[in-house]
Amino acid sequence: MIPIVKADGAAEQALLENLRSRAAEANEGIVKTAAAVLADVKERGYEAVREYSLKFDHAEPREFTSGELEAAYAACDPALIQAMEHAAANIRDYNEHLLTKSAEWNSPDGGRVGRVVRGLSRVGVYVPGGTAAYPSSVLMNAVPAKVAGVEEIVMVTPPTENLNQAVLAAAKIAGVDRVIGVGGTQAVAALTWGAGFIPRVDKLVGPGNAYVAAAKRLAYGNLDIDMVAGPSEVLVIADESANPKYVAADLMSQAEHDVMASAILLTTSMELAQAVDAEIVRQMGYLTRSEIMEQSLRDFGAAIVCGTLEDCARIANLAAPEHLEICTARPRELLPLIQNAGAVFLGSYTPEPLGDYLAGPDHVLPTSGTARFFSPLSVDSFLKTMSVLEFDRPTLKRLSREVECFAETEHLTAHANSIRVRFEDEE
C-alpha cells in the first residue's frame, strides 16, 4: 500500500523531488481568470462582485446578522459547541503567551529608542463553503487576530443555501465582527479594493480553492496574506519503539485530505515499516475516503528506512514538512536536530489531529518545503510594529559628524544638511 525503500541517497532525492512537484505554479488559465476578476472589481466595484456572485454562487452578497449567528450557535450540537469553546480558549491562551509587547530603552549613545506594537486595523478571514467548510479554521484564523488587537475581523464565505451552521457558530465564538456571504475570487477582490458594503482589509487569511489561492497571490502587495498554501503533508520519524497502529493512523489522517496530500515515514526499522504498511491496509478497510488515501499514499507516500535517527532528521530538514511527528523512545532528544518544520509533535500521544483542532498552536502552517523560511500563523501574523526614536540636542550634536559622513559618502547632501542646519548658529 505504501512504498518501502532503503535510504541510499537516490531514494531521498527522489522523495524530495516528488514532493516539490506538487508545488507547481497554478494553472495558467486559473491565474488569468483570477487576474481578470480582480481587475474588473477594481474597475467596477460592487456591481462586478454582485454579478460574479450571482453567476457562480447563484446568490447576491449579503451580511449576516448577529441574530443569525446566535441561531446557528443554538442549532449546533452542544458537544460541538463545547469542543469549539475549548479549542478557542486554548488558541487564545497560546497566543496570549506569544504576544509581543511595545518596548523602549536607552540607546548606548544616550538617546531613547524602541518599538511600538499595534494590531492591524482590519483583517479578512476567507472560509470555504459547501462540503469544504471547516469551523476549526475559523477559530485558528480569527482568534489569534483577536488576541493581536485587530480592530475589525471580517469573515467571508460563499452564500450557499446549505451554509454550514458550525462555521457561523465558530465565527460567534471567535469574536468575528462581521460575516459576509460572498465567496470565490470576487470575495478576494472585494476585500482587496473594497466594494460597496464589503470593506477593504489590510490582510487576508484562510484557505480556499485554486482560484482563491491564485487571487490571493495576485492581490499580495495591495494587502498582506497569510501564505499560499499547498497540499497537506505529514512526515513521521519513528524508531523500533513506535506503535505501527498509531503511525499508520497518523499517516492516513493526512492522506485523506486529498489525492495530492503527502504522508512520509522515516524510520530506522524495516520491521516497523512493514508493520505500518500492514496496518494501513487493515485500517483502511473500515475508513471512508479510502480511494483518496490509496492514491495519495501511492503517488506521494513512502516509508524510507534510514541508518540512524540523525539521518532521519537530516532528510526531514530537507523536506521541511508542514507537520512533523517524532515517535521515538526519546522524542525530545531529537528536537535540537530539527531545523525546518511547520509544527513538531513529540511522542506517540501527540498526534497531528490534536494540533488540527484543540491543542492551541495554529493549524495554518507552511507547506511544500516553505517551512525553510515561513512560520505558522499566530498572533504575530496580525501585528505591525513602528520604530520609535527620541534624541536631545546635545546627543545629536555629538553624533552629527558621523551622520554627515554617511550622507556625504552616499552623495545625499540634503541628508547632511538636515543635520547641519540645526547647529549653524553655533559655528
JOURJO-V650214 format. One line per field, one symbol per residue. burial: I if it has 24 or more other C-alpha atoms within 12 Angstrom, else O. A space follows every 10 residues. Layout:
BEGIN
burial: ???
END
This chain:
BEGIN
burial: IIIIIIIOOO OIOOIIOIII OIIOOIOOOO IOIIIIIIII IIOOIIIIII OIIOOOIOOI IIIIOOOOIO OIIOOOOOOI IOIIIOIIII IIIIIIOOII OOOOOOOOOO OOOOOOIIII IIIIIIIIIO OOIIIIIIII IIIIIIIIII IIIIIIIIII OOIIIIIIII IIIIIIIIII IIIIIIIIII IIIIIIOIII IIIIIIIIII IIIIIIIIII OIIIIIIIII IIIIIIIIII IIIIIIIIII IIIIIIIIII IIIIIIIIII OIIIIIIOII IOIIOOOOOI OIIIIIIIII IIIIIIOOIO IIIIIIIIII IIIIIIIIOO IOOIIOOIII IIIIIIIIOI IIIIIIIIII IIIIIIIIII IOOIIIIIII IIIIOOOOOO OOOOOIOOOI OOOIOOOOOO OOOOOOOOII OOOOOOO
END
